[in-house]
Structure formats: structure tokens, C-alpha cells
Amino acid sequence: MSLPPCPKCSSEYVYEDQAMLICPECGHEWNPNEVAVDEDALIIKDSNGNLLEEGDKVTLIKDLKVKGSSMVLKVGTKATIKRFVDGDHDIDCKVDGAGDMMLKSQFVKKA
């Protein structure tokens, strides 16, 4: 009988205890019948509290000055989310007419 590796540390030394699987190396316990949820995934919400996902289209809710440039991104400018990052500017996106840029989720709303 083959048991799956640990989802936390990928250890192959997993053992069964009733309905649970246990990893002796990291101490992680999980039920193999439940759907796995990634606890490390970033949960980013827009200014209205809507959950954002990669690939979503968003619009700016405020005029934003671009640091190091005289350009200003106007209200209503659209952007496409490429990925989320951990930090102050948590959205890496492509802004229409301005290119790739990092934005704060508090200044966008889902389109």
C-alpha cells in the first residue's frame, strides 16, 4: 500500500492513524479525503471587498502618480492582474497605456 507524500515537506515517511495521515518529520496531519487548501496563498481583496484572482481586470478608483515619472494614471484606467506578491504594493499588473506596474489593492476595484 502506497501513501501520498506529505503536502508540507514532501516526506515519504507518512503513516496512517485511523482516517488521518501523519508526517513524522514535520508533524503535519491531514485527512486524505478532504480537498487540500493552500494556506500560504495570498488572499487579496479590492477596495470594495471583492476577492481578486490572477487574470482579473481591475480599474483604478483614484488618480495615481507614477513614481520617478511625471505621468499620472487617471481614474478608470484599466489593468490586468498578472500575479500577487507579498508586500506594500501587492498586485503585479499590466496597466493599459503604461505597461507593467505594481499597484496597491486598496486603489483598484474589480471591473
NORCORZI-V410936 format. One record per residue. PSI is psi in whole degrees, -180 to 180 (NA if undefined). D_FIRST is the distance of its C-alpha to the first C-alpha in Angstrom with 1 decimal. Layout:
psi=PSI d_first=D_FIRST
psi=PSI d_first=D_FIRST
//
This chain:
psi=129 d_first=0.0
psi=129 d_first=3.8
psi=149 d_first=6.6
psi=155 d_first=10.1
psi=163 d_first=12.8
psi=131 d_first=15.6
psi=-19 d_first=18.3
psi=-51 d_first=21.1
psi=0 d_first=20.6
psi=24 d_first=17.7
psi=143 d_first=16.2
psi=-4 d_first=12.8
psi=51 d_first=12.8
psi=143 d_first=11.7
psi=162 d_first=10.9
psi=139 d_first=10.9
psi=98 d_first=14.3
psi=-118 d_first=15.0
psi=-8 d_first=14.9
psi=153 d_first=15.3
psi=141 d_first=13.3
psi=138 d_first=15.4
psi=120 d_first=16.3
psi=-18 d_first=18.0
psi=-45 d_first=20.1
psi=-11 d_first=21.9
psi=8 d_first=21.3
psi=135 d_first=20.3
psi=139 d_first=18.8
psi=158 d_first=17.9
psi=120 d_first=16.7
psi=-14 d_first=14.3
psi=-12 d_first=16.3
psi=153 d_first=19.6
psi=131 d_first=21.3
psi=134 d_first=21.4
psi=129 d_first=25.0
psi=108 d_first=26.4
psi=-18 d_first=28.4
psi=-5 d_first=30.1
psi=140 d_first=31.6
psi=135 d_first=35.4
psi=109 d_first=37.0
psi=132 d_first=40.4
psi=151 d_first=43.1
psi=-173 d_first=46.5
psi=-22 d_first=49.8
psi=0 d_first=49.5
psi=8 d_first=46.0
psi=139 d_first=44.2
psi=130 d_first=40.7
psi=148 d_first=40.9
psi=159 d_first=38.3
psi=136 d_first=38.4
psi=-11 d_first=40.6
psi=152 d_first=42.8
psi=134 d_first=46.5
psi=160 d_first=48.5
psi=150 d_first=52.3
psi=143 d_first=54.2
psi=2 d_first=56.0
psi=148 d_first=58.3
psi=131 d_first=60.3
psi=129 d_first=58.6
psi=139 d_first=60.3
psi=120 d_first=58.4
psi=134 d_first=58.5
psi=11 d_first=60.4
psi=163 d_first=62.0
psi=3 d_first=64.8
psi=145 d_first=62.6
psi=129 d_first=61.8
psi=122 d_first=59.0
psi=160 d_first=60.6
psi=137 d_first=59.3
psi=-5 d_first=57.4
psi=134 d_first=56.2
psi=151 d_first=52.9
psi=155 d_first=49.8
psi=127 d_first=46.3
psi=127 d_first=43.4
psi=-45 d_first=41.4
psi=168 d_first=39.2
psi=145 d_first=39.3
psi=158 d_first=39.8
psi=122 d_first=40.0
psi=-171 d_first=43.7
psi=-52 d_first=47.1
psi=100 d_first=47.2
psi=-1 d_first=43.8
psi=122 d_first=44.1
psi=117 d_first=44.2
psi=171 d_first=46.0
psi=114 d_first=48.4
psi=131 d_first=51.7
psi=126 d_first=54.0
psi=-5 d_first=57.0
psi=-18 d_first=55.9
psi=-159 d_first=52.6
psi=138 d_first=49.5
psi=157 d_first=49.9
psi=134 d_first=48.3
psi=158 d_first=49.2
psi=138 d_first=48.8
psi=-22 d_first=47.1
psi=-13 d_first=50.0
psi=12 d_first=52.4
psi=158 d_first=50.5
psi=151 d_first=49.8
psi=133 d_first=47.5
psi=NA d_first=49.5
//
